[in-house]
Amino acid sequence: MRLRLENLVPAPGQHAVFCGINGCGKTTLAEVLLRFFSSVIIFDAKSEIHWKGYQRFKSLRSLVSAHPMRAIYAPTWNELQDPGEHEKFYQYAFRRTKTVVYTDEVTTVCDSSREIPPHYKRCLVQGRSKKVMCFSSTQRPVEVPNFLFSESKHFFCFKLNLEPDRKKVEQMTSIDREKIMALPERYFYYARADGFQSSALTLDLKKEKV
């Protein structure tokens, strides 16, 4: 049986984690999956995302005031460095309801040395009742709090060069670290919290069998 794109789309209220080195295809895959949802807001920490059909905002106040269905929040340097602004963003996301929140890169708002913003955590824990979903992307899984993995149901893992990152992903998703190291460019593994795990997928999904 061939795995279809729609088989990878999380159900309403479920969360997903995207892992992989820079330029591997995480953002491309996220953009494709997000087409299945009408309400999407993106925390673009690196100010690199420019997608058709999305309004861009550098000010959180402007984003909240406009309240568009699809938006990219690419904060100014001052807002990016302010944990209080991070918290306000996720508080807004939680209030929106029926929304997917895509965070790229997770370690800009929380890492092993910092607490997850309270409303980011609330989106993860109580998102199902509000139909709020978190798509979280990172290049350094080892620096991401375990809580974010444990609250997620879907995992998309591209190539990771560093052994600590591969080890963390193996511990949290059961994807074999040796397989992660051997992935060709723009290939990934898909796993779910229920134990399902695909063979290596390409971004066009044309070569996958399950």
Buried (B, 14 or more C-beta within 10 A) or exposed (E): EEBEBEBBBBEBBBBBBBBBBEEBBBBEBBBBBBEEBEBBBBBBBEBEBEBEEBEBBBBBEEBBEEEBBBBBBBBEEEBBEBEEBBBBBBBBBBEBEEBBBBBBBBBBBBBEEEEBBEBBBBBBEEBBEBBBBBBBBBBBBBBBBEBBBEBBBBBBBBBBEBEEBBBBBBEBBEBBBEBBEEBEEBBBBBBBBEEEBBEBBBBEBEEBEE
